[in-house]
């Protein structure tokens, strides 16, 4: 991805902004409007926060939960536990989930 960054820096308008090290307030307002700038000033939105980061965070959480359920399922049905009733199955799943979360 470094070649893309270098190409981005080579554009004249970006070279100046890269030298300054941050976006100007006027540029932020022009691009996103006053509402986003006000939210940033109030501290509700970080300047570098993006939707892609939130998607990645959600994906990691989703994968983690899938792994927990997969471990619980394979542990229960591999023969480690002999389950007689559905109630006991549910309590054992809950026990394994709480153990893996802590």
C-alpha positions, 0 to 999 in steps of 0.5 A, spaced: 500 500 500 506 504 500 506 505 493 499 508 493 501 513 499 507 515 495 502 517 489 497 520 494 503 525 497 505 526 490 499 530 488 500 538 489 494 539 493 496 533 498 503 535 498 502 541 502 497 538 507 502 532 508 507 537 510 502 541 515 500 534 518 493 535 518 487 537 515 485 544 516 478 546 519 475 549 512 477 543 508 473 538 514 467 543 513 467 543 506 468 536 505 463 533 511 459 539 513 458 543 519 455 537 523 460 533 523 465 538 525 461 540 531 461 533 533 468 532 532 469 539 537 464 536 542 468 529 542 463 525 540 467 523 533 474 522 533 478 525 527 481 519 524 475 515 526 472 511 519 467 507 518 472 501 515 475 501 522 468 500 525 466 494 520 473 491 522 471 491 529 465 488 528 468 483 524 473 481 529 467 481 535 463 476 530 469 472 529 470 471 536 463 469 538 463 464 532 469 461 535 466 461 542 460 457 539 464 452 535 468 451 541 462 450 545 458 445 540 464 441 539 466 440 546 459 438 548 458 433 542 465 430 541 463 426 547 466 430 553 460 431 556 454 426 556 448 430 556 441 426 558 436 432 558 435 439 554 436 443 560 442 440 562 445 441 555 443 449 556 446 450 562 453 446 560 453 451 554 452 457 558 457 455 563 462 454 557 460 461 554 461 464 561 468 460 562 471 462 555 469 470 556 472 471 562 
